[in-house]
């Protein structure tokens, strides 16, 4: 016999069988290997391009932090364009790229630190939860779980509508949807 409080749960029947609600996770991930490949390609292009000759332009990577270093701000802008082209070609979204301030460096050179954001911050998670609650279909719930947001609903179609809603919203970070369970 199933206890009365459990039997009243909408996803447990009289025999005690548990029915799981369809769900998926909203995440913001970046493939580190693709970033590394994009930077390698950008470094090769910079080494071979005539307009970068004798500028000592470099692109250095330390995990998800990239440092651009060159002789002038116009060469820095060209270096950024090369990096962005290679990132896009490798499938890395530019929504997660955060540019720091241009800094003066030694011997009349400039540098800029570029950070690739990974994971959903608590502020962005709140924004996603608020958007789902206000504009999403009824019966769909979301909750923050670390650096991801778990979305659950009674119907698969409702979850697909939430995915379309999040894809259409400009949240400012790249979003992926995984762990879809029926």
CORUR-V416506 format. One record per helix or strand. SS is the DSSP state (~ for helix, > for strand). FROM is the first residue (numbers start at 1). TO is the last residue. If there is no record, write none. Layout:
# CORUR-V416506
ss:SS from:FROM to:TO
ss:SS from:FROM to:TO
This chain:
# CORUR-V416506
ss:~ from:4 to:7
ss:> from:12 to:12
ss:> from:18 to:18
ss:> from:22 to:27
ss:~ from:32 to:48
ss:~ from:50 to:52
ss:> from:58 to:62
ss:> from:65 to:70
ss:~ from:73 to:89
ss:~ from:94 to:96
ss:> from:97 to:105
ss:> from:109 to:116
ss:~ from:122 to:135
ss:> from:141 to:145
ss:> from:148 to:153
ss:~ from:156 to:168
ss:> from:176 to:181
